[in-house]
Every structure is written in structure tokens, then in C-alpha cells.
Amino acid sequence: MRVIGIDPGAKGAVAVLDAATAKLLLVMAMPPTPADVLELLRAYGGEDAVAYIEKVGGMPGNGAQAMFNFGFGVGVLHAALAATGTRCVEVSPARWQTYFRVRGNASEGKTRHKNRLKERAQQLFPHVKVTLTNADALLIAAYGCTVNPYGHGTE
């Protein structure tokens, strides 16, 4: 069984873990095209996998075009997951961040919060080059692997 952690968006990433051993099989930036997303999920998805995708919504201050592009990308991910027969569980940032005790607060600021996420991911994956780009995907995959590796029910 493989657990796939997905931080959607152009600046997101994908991480794949073996659920039995929590061994990291892959971590990479979000594939740039729909065909690349499908190719990735054909290789790592399928009936023997479950994908945890961060459930996010629109953010105030982003332009209409940026939100359209983001929504399109999330749609591509869901379509590729369905096409490859990969179970999908949407998980809110609050849920997986609370699990790792790295939930942000308004006074902390976005930069400090992102750095805390990166630090936590580096603790869990000491032999991986953790970046601000891949930290969320690594933590989402670890969350899925630890809490509900078979993707039963919803988060």
C-alpha cells in the first residue's frame, strides 16, 4: 500500500510513502502539465494506493485568474486520481497541521509558520532535502500513513 501526499498548486508538491514501512518512495515538485500528473499517478497510484490531498479554498487577495488556475490544477489532480483508480481523501490543513502540532496562528506570520512546517518535516525525514515547496506534501503523506493509511472514510 502506498500513501500519496499532495499539496496542490503550481508551487505544491507530491510525496509517496510505503504505508507498511513509512519509507519515502518519491518526493517532487508538482508536475507541470496534466499529462505529467497522470503519468505520475499511473506510476504510483492505483488500487494499491490512497492519496491525501490538501483541501483548500480560495484565498482573499488572490486574483480571479490565479484562483481559476489553482482550481483547474486541483481538478486535474482529482481527474487523474479517478482515472488511475486511486482512492482520494481530502484533508484540511487544520487537521494535518494540528496532528503534527504545527498549526499556525495569526500573530505568528506566514513565513514563520512555513518554516515550522519545514522543520517538522525535516525531523520526520532526516535524509531528505526538505524545502518550503515539499514540506507540506511530506507531512500530508506522513499524516495519511500514520492516521488512516487505507483511506477509509473521510477526514
N, C-alpha and C positions, 0 to 999 in steps of 0.2 A: 504494500500500500504506500502510495506517495501522497504527500500533503504539499499543495502549492499555495504559497502566499503571494497575493497580488496587491500591490499598491498602484492603482490605476492612474493614468495620466501620462502626458508626454515626458514628465520628469520622474515617473514612477519606476518600479522595478518588479521583478518576479524572482521568487526563491522556491526551490523544490527540496523537500526533505523526505528521507525514508522514514515512515512512521514508526517502524519497529526499532530502529537504531538512533533516530534523530540525526543521522548523517546527512550533511549537506550534499546534494547531488548537483545543484546548479544555483547560481545567483547571477543575475544580469539586469541591465537596464531594460526598460520596456521596449519590446521590439518596435521598430519604426513604422511598419506597414501592417495592414490587416493580413496579408499573406504570411508575413513573418510571425505574427501572433498565432495563426492557425498552424504553421509548421512547428512552432514551439510546443503547442498543446497536443499536436499529433505525437510528438516525441515523448512527452512527459505526462500527458493527461490520459483520459480513457476510463474504462470501468474500474481500474485498479488505482484510481486517484480521486482526491477530493480537493477542490480549490476553495480557499478562503479569500474572498475579495473584499477590500475595504468598502463599506457602504458610506458614500459621501454624497453630499448635495451641493447645491450652488453656494458660492461664497460671495457675500456682498462686496461690491467694489470691482469685481471682475466684469469685463465687458461681455456683451452678448456673443460676440464671435468666439471668445475664449471659452465660454460656457457651452456653446454649441460643439466646439471641437472636443471638449472634455466629455460631454455626453455621447458624442459619436464614438470616441475611444472606448468608453465603458460598454456601449452597445456592441462594438466589435468583440470585446472580451467575452461578453455573455453569449454571443452568437458562436464564437469559436469553442467555448466550453460546451455548448449544446451540440455542436457539430461533432465533437470528439467523444461525446457521451460522458463527459466529466461532471460529476456532481459539484454543485456550487452552493456555498454558504456565504451569505453576506454578513459581515461583522462590522459593527460600528467602531470608530476609533475609540470612543469612550470605553467600550467593553475590553478590547485587547490592551489598551494602554493602562487601564485600571488593573488588569490581571498582572501586568509587569511593574505596577506601581510607578508609572512614569506619565500619569495623566497631567496635562498642562493646566495652568490656571492663568487668569487674565493678567495678574501682576508679574508673572514670570517672563512673558515675551516669547514670541515665536522662535527666535534664534536659540535662546537658552533651552527651550523645550526640545527643539530638534536635536540639539547637542546631547541632551539627556537620553533621548531615544537612541542615538548613535552609540553612546557609552554603554547602554544596557545591551544592545545588540552585540557589541564587541566583547562584553563579558560572556555572553552565551556562545559566541563563535570566535574564539580567540585566534584561530588560524586563518581567518578570512579578513580581507581588507574591507572593513565596514566603512561606508561613506554615508553622507547625508541622503544620497539617492537611493541606496539599497537597504538602509537600516529598517525602514517600516516594513518592507516585504519580508525581510528576515524575521522580524518579530511577529508578523501576522502568521507566517508559516509555523514558527515555533509555538504560537498560541494554538493554532489548529492541531498541531501534532500532540500537544500536551493535554488540551482540554477535551477535544472531540475528534480524534483522528479519522473517524469513519464518516463524519459529516451527517450524522443522523439528526434530524430535527433542524431547528433554526437557531440562530444566535440572537 
